[in-house]
Amino acid sequence: MVTNSTPVDGIKVTVGNKEFLLGAYHGRPVQHVVPRSGLKIASYDLPEHVTDRNAATPSPVLTLLQRGSTCARLRYDGQEVDANYQAGDLMCYRGGMELQFADWTSRNARLISVEIDAVRLAMLENGDTHFPERLVAGSPRFNDPELAAVMQALWDETQCGSPRGTLYSDSLSLGLAARVYQQFSGRPATDSAQCKLSTAQLRRIEDYVQANLALPLGLLELAQQAGMSRYQFTRSFSRINGQSPYQYVLQARLERARHLLQMSAMSIAEVALATGFSSQSHFTSVCRRLLGKTPGMLRGLQRER
C-alpha cells in the first residue's frame, strides 16, 4: 500500500511528549508503505537543519541515507557522538532508546527507514519464544552495501505496489531482518547447515509450486511444505538449488507461460493471470528482461514452425 498523504499506520516516533509519524514532524512530504510482510517502510527528506530532543521509537529502526549528505551530533546513553553521513550510509537505532539530543545539518538528504519490531523478527525462527526478547544493539553509523541494496529494492518494490508479488517482498524483508539480527543482536542466526532439504522435501515443494503457480505464493507456504522456518528454508533451498525460492518460482512461471503461449489460444493477459504474474505488463517486462523477447514474440515462434 502506497500513500502520498499522511497515513494512519506509519512508523511512529515520540518527540518530547508528542507522537508523530516519522518524517512528518519536519514538515516535509512523506510516504509510508506497509509491505506484505508487515514491516513498515518510509521515505522522507531532511530539512537543511533540524534539532530533535527526547526522541524515541518503540521498535528498532534501520535508516538508509538514499541521497545527499548530513552530519549529526547525537546524545544518548550518557554519551555524545558526532557522525558524518554520505549516500549509502546506514543507521540502526534500537527500539525504546531515547535520543536525548540530535542536531542534524543536511544537504539534499533523503532517507529510507524501516521499522523492525519484535513480531517481524520472530519470523526468522519457528517456535523460538525467546527470539522476540533479543535486543538489537544498533549503531549510529555503519556501512553495508548489501543491506543498503536490499533496503532500496524493498522501497522500490513497495512504492510500485509490489508487482513482483508476495514471494519477492517476503524474501527482501526476511533478508533485511536476518542481516540486522546477525549484526546487532549479539547472537548468530540458526546454522542452516543443520537443516538440509531431503529429496522428498524438494519433490514436495516442486509439486506444490507447479500446482499453485497462479496463486500469490509466499515464503510461508513453501517453508511449510518442508516443515522449516522461512529463514532455514530459504538458506537451505538456495544452497542446494543455486537460486533463491523467488528465482525458482519465477522460472517455473516463465516455463508454464511459454507453454501456454505456444500450445493454447489463451490471450496474453489470460496467460499472465494463469501463471501468477501480477499483470500483463509485469509479465511482458519479465519476459523482456529474462528471455529477451515479448510474450507476442514467444507466441510467434510456435507459429513459424
BALOBA-1460 file (C-alpha; in Angstrom, 3 decimals):
// residues 305
<rec num="1" residu="m" x="0.000" y="0.000" z="0.000"/>
<rec num="2" residu="v" x="1.453" y="3.375" z="-1.021"/>
<rec num="3" residu="t" x="0.103" y="6.727" z="0.031"/>
<rec num="4" residu="n" x="1.166" y="10.293" z="-0.664"/>
<rec num="5" residu="s" x="-0.761" y="11.725" z="2.279"/>
<rec num="6" residu="t" x="-0.039" y="11.089" z="5.916"/>
<rec num="7" residu="p" x="-1.359" y="7.567" z="6.637"/>
<rec num="8" residu="v" x="-2.724" y="6.131" z="9.849"/>
<rec num="9" residu="d" x="-0.393" y="3.150" z="10.003"/>
<rec num="10" residu="g" x="3.148" y="4.519" z="9.711"/>
<rec num="11" residu="i" x="6.424" y="4.476" z="11.626"/>
<rec num="12" residu="k" x="5.735" y="6.341" z="14.845"/>
<rec num="13" residu="v" x="8.282" y="8.402" z="16.747"/>
<rec num="14" residu="t" x="7.856" y="10.275" z="20.007"/>
<rec num="15" residu="v" x="9.479" y="13.702" z="20.270"/>
<rec num="16" residu="g" x="9.128" y="15.232" z="23.701"/>
<rec num="17" residu="n" x="5.580" y="14.456" z="24.813"/>
<rec num="18" residu="k" x="4.110" y="14.268" z="21.294"/>
<rec num="19" residu="e" x="3.797" y="11.365" z="18.877"/>
<rec num="20" residu="f" x="4.412" y="11.849" z="15.145"/>
<rec num="21" residu="l" x="4.772" y="9.767" z="12.020"/>
<rec num="22" residu="l" x="8.451" y="9.515" z="11.103"/>
<rec num="23" residu="g" x="9.456" y="12.467" z="8.953"/>
<rec num="24" residu="a" x="6.084" y="14.205" z="9.176"/>
<rec num="25" residu="y" x="7.025" y="16.498" z="12.074"/>
<rec num="26" residu="h" x="9.765" y="18.062" z="9.928"/>
<rec num="27" residu="g" x="7.016" y="19.463" z="7.703"/>
<rec num="28" residu="r" x="8.140" y="17.542" z="4.596"/>
<rec num="29" residu="p" x="6.118" y="15.290" z="2.282"/>
<rec num="30" residu="v" x="6.401" y="11.705" z="3.484"/>
<rec num="31" residu="q" x="5.369" y="8.326" z="2.135"/>
<rec num="32" residu="h" x="4.695" y="5.290" z="4.288"/>
<rec num="33" residu="v" x="4.426" y="1.773" z="2.973"/>
<rec num="34" residu="v" x="3.285" y="-1.373" z="4.755"/>
<rec num="35" residu="p" x="4.838" y="-4.264" z="2.803"/>
<rec num="36" residu="r" x="3.146" y="-7.650" z="2.586"/>
<rec num="37" residu="s" x="5.491" y="-8.931" z="5.280"/>
<rec num="38" residu="g" x="4.169" y="-6.347" z="7.732"/>
<rec num="39" residu="l" x="7.389" y="-4.340" z="8.004"/>
<rec num="40" residu="k" x="6.759" y="-0.603" z="7.859"/>
<rec num="41" residu="i" x="8.865" y="1.485" z="5.493"/>
<rec num="42" residu="a" x="9.012" y="5.232" z="4.835"/>
<rec num="43" residu="s" x="10.904" y="7.664" z="2.626"/>
<rec num="44" residu="y" x="11.316" y="11.317" z="3.609"/>
<rec num="45" residu="d" x="13.523" y="14.375" z="3.207"/>
<rec num="46" residu="l" x="15.503" y="16.021" z="5.984"/>
<rec num="47" residu="p" x="15.418" y="19.832" z="6.257"/>
<rec num="48" residu="e" x="18.701" y="21.711" z="5.989"/>
<rec num="49" residu="h" x="18.783" y="21.986" z="9.767"/>
<rec num="50" residu="v" x="16.678" y="20.389" z="12.470"/>
<rec num="51" residu="t" x="17.108" y="19.621" z="16.178"/>
<rec num="52" residu="d" x="15.281" y="16.780" z="17.921"/>
<rec num="53" residu="r" x="15.045" y="16.471" z="21.697"/>
<rec num="54" residu="n" x="13.893" y="13.426" z="23.637"/>
<rec num="55" residu="a" x="13.054" y="11.350" z="20.545"/>
<rec num="56" residu="a" x="12.278" y="7.615" z="20.712"/>
<rec num="57" residu="t" x="10.687" y="4.814" z="18.679"/>
<rec num="58" residu="p" x="9.003" y="1.719" z="20.178"/>
<rec num="59" residu="s" x="10.861" y="-0.683" z="17.849"/>
<rec num="60" residu="p" x="14.305" y="-0.763" z="16.211"/>
<rec num="61" residu="v" x="14.527" y="1.431" z="13.103"/>
<rec num="62" residu="l" x="17.007" y="0.920" z="10.259"/>
<rec num="63" residu="t" x="17.686" y="4.014" z="8.141"/>
<rec num="64" residu="l" x="19.497" y="4.392" z="4.823"/>
<rec num="65" residu="l" x="20.733" y="7.766" z="3.555"/>
<rec num="66" residu="q" x="19.475" y="7.363" z="-0.003"/>
<rec num="67" residu="r" x="20.978" y="10.571" z="-1.348"/>
<rec num="68" residu="g" x="22.723" y="13.766" z="-0.245"/>
<rec num="69" residu="s" x="24.702" y="14.189" z="2.953"/>
<rec num="70" residu="t" x="24.069" y="15.003" z="6.589"/>
<rec num="71" residu="c" x="26.055" y="15.399" z="9.778"/>
<rec num="72" residu="a" x="24.727" y="14.948" z="13.267"/>
<rec num="73" residu="r" x="25.626" y="15.447" z="16.888"/>
<rec num="74" residu="l" x="23.826" y="12.786" z="18.909"/>
<rec num="75" residu="r" x="23.454" y="12.354" z="22.665"/>
<rec num="76" residu="y" x="22.144" y="9.099" z="24.113"/>
<rec num="77" residu="d" x="23.015" y="6.659" z="26.903"/>
<rec num="78" residu="g" x="25.170" y="9.339" z="28.503"/>
<rec num="79" residu="q" x="27.480" y="9.686" z="25.501"/>
<rec num="80" residu="e" x="27.854" y="12.125" z="22.618"/>
<rec num="81" residu="v" x="28.581" y="11.018" z="19.062"/>
<rec num="82" residu="d" x="29.465" y="13.126" z="16.020"/>
<rec num="83" residu="a" x="28.720" y="11.404" z="12.727"/>
<rec num="84" residu="n" x="29.024" y="12.424" z="9.077"/>
<rec num="85" residu="y" x="26.805" y="10.551" z="6.627"/>
<rec num="86" residu="q" x="27.154" y="10.160" z="2.871"/>
<rec num="87" residu="a" x="24.749" y="8.458" z="0.471"/>
<rec num="88" residu="g" x="24.745" y="4.712" z="1.183"/>
<rec num="89" residu="d" x="25.490" y="5.023" z="4.904"/>
<rec num="90" residu="l" x="23.149" y="3.330" z="7.378"/>
<rec num="91" residu="m" x="21.953" y="3.904" z="10.933"/>
<rec num="92" residu="c" x="20.313" y="1.389" z="13.240"/>
<rec num="93" residu="y" x="18.582" y="2.553" z="16.419"/>
<rec num="94" residu="r" x="17.370" y="0.058" z="18.962"/>
<rec num="95" residu="g" x="13.751" y="0.232" z="19.983"/>
<rec num="96" residu="g" x="12.800" y="2.120" z="23.107"/>
<rec num="97" residu="m" x="16.056" y="4.091" z="23.231"/>
<rec num="98" residu="e" x="15.521" y="7.757" z="23.930"/>
<rec num="99" residu="l" x="17.700" y="10.084" z="21.910"/>
<rec num="100" residu="q" x="18.200" y="12.956" z="24.331"/>
<rec num="101" residu="f" x="19.514" y="15.301" z="21.659"/>
<rec num="102" residu="a" x="20.101" y="15.168" z="17.897"/>
<rec num="103" residu="d" x="21.231" y="18.130" z="15.836"/>
<rec num="104" residu="w" x="21.137" y="17.496" z="12.064"/>
<rec num="105" residu="t" x="22.662" y="19.624" z="9.301"/>
<rec num="106" residu="s" x="21.792" y="18.249" z="5.864"/>
<rec num="107" residu="r" x="22.163" y="18.900" z="2.184"/>
<rec num="108" residu="n" x="19.646" y="17.364" z="-0.233"/>
<rec num="109" residu="a" x="19.233" y="14.460" z="2.212"/>
<rec num="110" residu="r" x="16.602" y="11.804" z="1.566"/>
<rec num="111" residu="l" x="16.266" y="8.793" z="3.843"/>
<rec num="112" residu="i" x="14.542" y="5.412" z="3.768"/>
<rec num="113" residu="s" x="13.590" y="3.977" z="7.166"/>
<rec num="114" residu="v" x="12.284" y="0.525" z="8.066"/>
<rec num="115" residu="e" x="10.766" y="-0.311" z="11.442"/>
<rec num="116" residu="i" x="11.744" y="-3.808" z="12.598"/>
<rec num="117" residu="d" x="9.605" y="-4.828" z="15.538"/>
<rec num="118" residu="a" x="9.935" y="-7.994" z="17.602"/>
<rec num="119" residu="v" x="6.977" y="-9.685" z="15.912"/>
<rec num="120" residu="r" x="8.586" y="-9.315" z="12.478"/>
<rec num="121" residu="l" x="11.966" y="-10.506" z="13.728"/>
<rec num="122" residu="a" x="10.264" y="-13.585" z="15.171"/>
<rec num="123" residu="m" x="9.500" y="-14.798" z="11.656"/>
<rec num="124" residu="l" x="13.100" y="-15.997" z="11.347"/>
<rec num="125" residu="e" x="12.641" y="-18.985" z="13.629"/>
<rec num="126" residu="n" x="9.532" y="-21.031" z="14.307"/>
<rec num="127" residu="g" x="8.800" y="-21.928" z="17.902"/>
<rec num="128" residu="d" x="11.535" y="-19.736" z="19.383"/>
<rec num="129" residu="t" x="9.744" y="-17.906" z="22.185"/>
<rec num="130" residu="h" x="12.923" y="-16.104" z="23.264"/>
<rec num="131" residu="f" x="13.580" y="-14.561" z="19.865"/>
<rec num="132" residu="p" x="11.299" y="-11.519" z="20.277"/>
<rec num="133" residu="e" x="13.088" y="-10.694" z="23.530"/>
<rec num="134" residu="r" x="16.544" y="-10.473" z="21.972"/>
<rec num="135" residu="l" x="17.770" y="-6.912" z="21.836"/>
<rec num="136" residu="v" x="19.064" y="-5.146" z="18.751"/>
<rec num="137" residu="a" x="22.003" y="-3.060" z="19.960"/>
<rec num="138" residu="g" x="22.165" y="-0.734" z="16.950"/>
<rec num="139" residu="s" x="24.790" y="1.661" z="15.619"/>
<rec num="140" residu="p" x="24.663" y="5.429" z="14.914"/>
<rec num="141" residu="r" x="26.511" y="4.904" z="11.605"/>
<rec num="142" residu="f" x="27.761" y="1.900" z="9.610"/>
<rec num="143" residu="n" x="28.288" y="0.806" z="6.013"/>
<rec num="144" residu="d" x="26.838" y="-2.347" z="4.469"/>
<rec num="145" residu="p" x="26.343" y="-2.148" z="0.666"/>
<rec num="146" residu="e" x="24.379" y="-5.409" z="0.544"/>
<rec num="147" residu="l" x="21.943" y="-4.302" z="3.237"/>
<rec num="148" residu="a" x="21.604" y="-0.877" z="1.586"/>
<rec num="149" residu="a" x="20.755" y="-2.580" z="-1.717"/>
<rec num="150" residu="v" x="18.074" y="-4.701" z="-0.028"/>
<rec num="151" residu="m" x="16.511" y="-1.605" z="1.564"/>
<rec num="152" residu="q" x="16.477" y="0.226" z="-1.761"/>
<rec num="153" residu="a" x="14.952" y="-2.775" z="-3.528"/>
<rec num="154" residu="l" x="12.278" y="-3.116" z="-0.845"/>
<rec num="155" residu="w" x="11.372" y="0.551" z="-1.141"/>
<rec num="156" residu="d" x="11.293" y="0.415" z="-4.957"/>
<rec num="157" residu="e" x="9.063" y="-2.662" z="-4.879"/>
<rec num="158" residu="t" x="6.566" y="-1.373" z="-2.322"/>
<rec num="159" residu="q" x="6.422" y="2.080" z="-3.871"/>
<rec num="160" residu="c" x="5.272" y="0.475" z="-7.133"/>
<rec num="161" residu="g" x="2.595" y="-1.594" z="-5.386"/>
<rec num="162" residu="s" x="4.625" y="-4.836" z="-5.091"/>
<rec num="163" residu="p" x="4.225" y="-6.012" z="-8.728"/>
<rec num="164" residu="r" x="6.677" y="-8.890" z="-8.255"/>
<rec num="165" residu="g" x="4.444" y="-10.470" z="-5.662"/>
<rec num="166" residu="t" x="4.462" y="-11.843" z="-2.143"/>
<rec num="167" residu="l" x="7.464" y="-14.124" z="-2.535"/>
<rec num="168" residu="y" x="9.737" y="-11.292" z="-3.647"/>
<rec num="169" residu="s" x="8.640" y="-8.955" z="-0.831"/>
<rec num="170" residu="d" x="8.910" y="-11.799" z="1.678"/>
<rec num="171" residu="s" x="12.461" y="-12.579" z="0.536"/>
<rec num="172" residu="l" x="13.607" y="-8.951" z="0.774"/>
<rec num="173" residu="s" x="12.014" y="-8.463" z="4.190"/>
<rec num="174" residu="l" x="13.473" y="-11.683" z="5.543"/>
<rec num="175" residu="g" x="16.942" y="-10.895" z="4.192"/>
<rec num="176" residu="l" x="16.849" y="-7.441" z="5.745"/>
<rec num="177" residu="a" x="15.698" y="-8.669" z="9.158"/>
<rec num="178" residu="a" x="18.175" y="-11.565" z="9.179"/>
<rec num="179" residu="r" x="21.137" y="-9.298" z="8.422"/>
<rec num="180" residu="v" x="20.173" y="-6.775" z="11.106"/>
<rec num="181" residu="y" x="19.708" y="-9.598" z="13.595"/>
<rec num="182" residu="q" x="23.074" y="-11.140" z="12.752"/>
<rec num="183" residu="q" x="24.904" y="-7.836" z="13.079"/>
<rec num="184" residu="f" x="23.255" y="-6.284" z="16.106"/>
<rec num="185" residu="s" x="21.644" y="-8.928" z="18.312"/>
<rec num="186" residu="g" x="24.933" y="-10.387" z="19.541"/>
<rec num="187" residu="r" x="23.901" y="-13.915" z="18.520"/>
<rec num="188" residu="p" x="24.280" y="-15.668" z="15.170"/>
<rec num="189" residu="a" x="21.222" y="-16.933" z="13.340"/>
<rec num="190" residu="t" x="20.439" y="-20.645" z="13.365"/>
<rec num="191" residu="d" x="23.017" y="-22.571" z="11.370"/>
<rec num="192" residu="s" x="21.182" y="-23.566" z="8.220"/>
<rec num="193" residu="a" x="23.716" y="-26.352" z="7.618"/>
<rec num="194" residu="q" x="21.829" y="-28.284" z="10.303"/>
<rec num="195" residu="c" x="18.618" y="-28.009" z="8.252"/>
<rec num="196" residu="k" x="19.072" y="-29.722" z="4.896"/>
<rec num="197" residu="l" x="16.264" y="-30.361" z="2.457"/>
<rec num="198" residu="s" x="15.799" y="-34.015" z="1.539"/>
<rec num="199" residu="t" x="14.940" y="-35.301" z="-1.935"/>
<rec num="200" residu="a" x="11.397" y="-35.961" z="-0.739"/>
<rec num="201" residu="q" x="11.048" y="-32.418" z="0.585"/>
<rec num="202" residu="l" x="12.348" y="-30.940" z="-2.671"/>
<rec num="203" residu="r" x="9.873" y="-33.027" z="-4.678"/>
<rec num="204" residu="r" x="7.021" y="-31.928" z="-2.400"/>
<rec num="205" residu="i" x="7.995" y="-28.278" z="-2.909"/>
<rec num="206" residu="e" x="8.236" y="-28.751" z="-6.668"/>
<rec num="207" residu="d" x="4.801" y="-30.390" z="-6.820"/>
<rec num="208" residu="y" x="3.298" y="-27.651" z="-4.651"/>
<rec num="209" residu="v" x="4.745" y="-24.882" z="-6.825"/>
<rec num="210" residu="q" x="3.544" y="-26.499" z="-10.051"/>
<rec num="211" residu="a" x="0.031" y="-26.959" z="-8.611"/>
<rec num="212" residu="n" x="-0.214" y="-23.378" z="-7.330"/>
<rec num="213" residu="l" x="1.574" y="-21.188" z="-9.883"/>
<rec num="214" residu="a" x="-1.497" y="-18.997" z="-10.334"/>
<rec num="215" residu="l" x="-1.605" y="-18.147" z="-6.622"/>
<rec num="216" residu="p" x="0.381" y="-15.415" z="-4.787"/>
<rec num="217" residu="l" x="2.929" y="-17.823" z="-3.290"/>
<rec num="218" residu="g" x="4.932" y="-16.651" z="-0.286"/>
<rec num="219" residu="l" x="7.834" y="-17.998" z="1.745"/>
<rec num="220" residu="l" x="5.500" y="-19.245" z="4.461"/>
<rec num="221" residu="e" x="3.663" y="-21.622" z="2.124"/>
<rec num="222" residu="l" x="6.885" y="-23.033" z="0.673"/>
<rec num="223" residu="a" x="8.598" y="-23.384" z="4.049"/>
<rec num="224" residu="q" x="5.580" y="-25.242" z="5.409"/>
<rec num="225" residu="q" x="6.000" y="-27.886" z="2.704"/>
<rec num="226" residu="a" x="9.457" y="-28.574" z="4.143"/>
<rec num="227" residu="g" x="8.492" y="-28.210" z="7.817"/>
<rec num="228" residu="m" x="11.076" y="-25.448" z="8.304"/>
<rec num="229" residu="s" x="11.127" y="-21.808" z="9.326"/>
<rec num="230" residu="r" x="11.264" y="-19.322" z="6.486"/>
<rec num="231" residu="y" x="14.856" y="-18.446" z="7.309"/>
<rec num="232" residu="q" x="16.035" y="-22.062" z="7.427"/>
<rec num="233" residu="f" x="14.137" y="-22.949" z="4.263"/>
<rec num="234" residu="t" x="15.499" y="-20.012" z="2.267"/>
<rec num="235" residu="r" x="19.107" y="-20.700" z="3.216"/>
<rec num="236" residu="s" x="18.890" y="-24.443" z="2.595"/>
<rec num="237" residu="f" x="16.929" y="-24.171" z="-0.662"/>
<rec num="238" residu="s" x="19.272" y="-21.547" z="-2.114"/>
<rec num="239" residu="r" x="22.342" y="-23.604" z="-1.220"/>
<rec num="240" residu="i" x="21.013" y="-26.766" z="-2.847"/>
<rec num="241" residu="n" x="19.454" y="-25.222" z="-5.965"/>
<rec num="242" residu="g" x="21.869" y="-22.371" z="-6.612"/>
<rec num="243" residu="q" x="18.957" y="-19.929" z="-6.812"/>
<rec num="244" residu="s" x="16.571" y="-18.314" z="-4.362"/>
<rec num="245" residu="p" x="12.974" y="-19.553" z="-3.915"/>
<rec num="246" residu="y" x="11.797" y="-16.421" z="-5.728"/>
<rec num="247" residu="q" x="14.058" y="-17.105" z="-8.723"/>
<rec num="248" residu="y" x="12.933" y="-20.748" z="-8.780"/>
<rec num="249" residu="v" x="9.224" y="-19.872" z="-8.791"/>
<rec num="250" residu="l" x="9.736" y="-17.122" z="-11.376"/>
<rec num="251" residu="q" x="11.479" y="-19.609" z="-13.686"/>
<rec num="252" residu="a" x="8.633" y="-22.104" z="-13.221"/>
<rec num="253" residu="r" x="6.114" y="-19.394" z="-14.090"/>
<rec num="254" residu="l" x="8.011" y="-18.441" z="-17.234"/>
<rec num="255" residu="e" x="8.219" y="-22.051" z="-18.385"/>
<rec num="256" residu="r" x="4.471" y="-22.573" z="-17.847"/>
<rec num="257" residu="a" x="3.685" y="-19.276" z="-19.561"/>
<rec num="258" residu="r" x="5.829" y="-20.158" z="-22.568"/>
<rec num="259" residu="h" x="3.985" y="-23.472" z="-22.890"/>
<rec num="260" residu="l" x="0.568" y="-21.799" z="-22.704"/>
<rec num="261" residu="l" x="1.520" y="-19.145" z="-25.234"/>
<rec num="262" residu="q" x="2.647" y="-21.735" z="-27.746"/>
<rec num="263" residu="m" x="0.128" y="-24.505" z="-27.108"/>
<rec num="264" residu="s" x="-3.129" y="-22.709" z="-26.248"/>
<rec num="265" residu="a" x="-5.406" y="-19.991" z="-27.606"/>
<rec num="266" residu="m" x="-5.353" y="-18.061" z="-24.310"/>
<rec num="267" residu="s" x="-4.727" y="-14.322" z="-24.578"/>
<rec num="268" residu="i" x="-1.510" y="-12.889" z="-23.182"/>
<rec num="269" residu="a" x="-3.468" y="-11.355" z="-20.296"/>
<rec num="270" residu="e" x="-5.047" y="-14.738" z="-19.520"/>
<rec num="271" residu="v" x="-1.638" y="-16.436" z="-19.600"/>
<rec num="272" residu="a" x="-0.225" y="-13.834" z="-17.219"/>
<rec num="273" residu="l" x="-3.101" y="-14.413" z="-14.787"/>
<rec num="274" residu="a" x="-2.877" y="-18.212" z="-15.050"/>
<rec num="275" residu="t" x="0.824" y="-18.223" z="-14.213"/>
<rec num="276" residu="g" x="0.805" y="-15.867" z="-11.231"/>
<rec num="277" residu="f" x="2.081" y="-12.625" z="-12.747"/>
<rec num="278" residu="s" x="0.535" y="-9.506" z="-11.254"/>
<rec num="279" residu="s" x="-0.427" y="-8.076" z="-14.651"/>
<rec num="280" residu="q" x="0.151" y="-8.401" z="-18.377"/>
<rec num="281" residu="s" x="2.609" y="-5.502" z="-18.252"/>
<rec num="282" residu="h" x="4.616" y="-7.157" z="-15.482"/>
<rec num="283" residu="f" x="4.619" y="-10.448" z="-17.427"/>
<rec num="284" residu="t" x="5.857" y="-8.612" z="-20.523"/>
<rec num="285" residu="s" x="8.563" y="-6.830" z="-18.528"/>
<rec num="286" residu="v" x="9.853" y="-10.108" z="-17.048"/>
<rec num="287" residu="c" x="9.889" y="-11.794" z="-20.483"/>
<rec num="288" residu="r" x="11.909" y="-8.951" z="-21.966"/>
<rec num="289" residu="r" x="14.335" y="-8.870" z="-19.041"/>
<rec num="290" residu="l" x="14.968" y="-12.611" z="-18.712"/>
<rec num="291" residu="l" x="14.187" y="-14.028" z="-22.159"/>
<rec num="292" residu="g" x="14.926" y="-11.072" z="-24.397"/>
<rec num="293" residu="k" x="11.525" y="-11.445" z="-26.087"/>
<rec num="294" residu="t" x="7.978" y="-10.204" z="-25.564"/>
<rec num="295" residu="p" x="5.122" y="-12.691" z="-24.988"/>
<rec num="296" residu="g" x="3.896" y="-11.940" z="-28.515"/>
<rec num="297" residu="m" x="7.289" y="-12.872" z="-29.934"/>
<rec num="298" residu="l" x="7.299" y="-16.121" z="-27.941"/>
<rec num="299" residu="r" x="3.876" y="-16.995" z="-29.338"/>
<rec num="300" residu="g" x="5.079" y="-16.159" z="-32.843"/>
<rec num="301" residu="l" x="7.955" y="-18.625" z="-32.562"/>
<rec num="302" residu="q" x="5.488" y="-21.520" z="-32.450"/>
<rec num="303" residu="r" x="3.519" y="-20.253" z="-35.418"/>
<rec num="304" residu="e" x="6.674" y="-20.016" z="-37.526"/>
<rec num="305" residu="r" x="7.401" y="-23.735" z="-37.047"/>
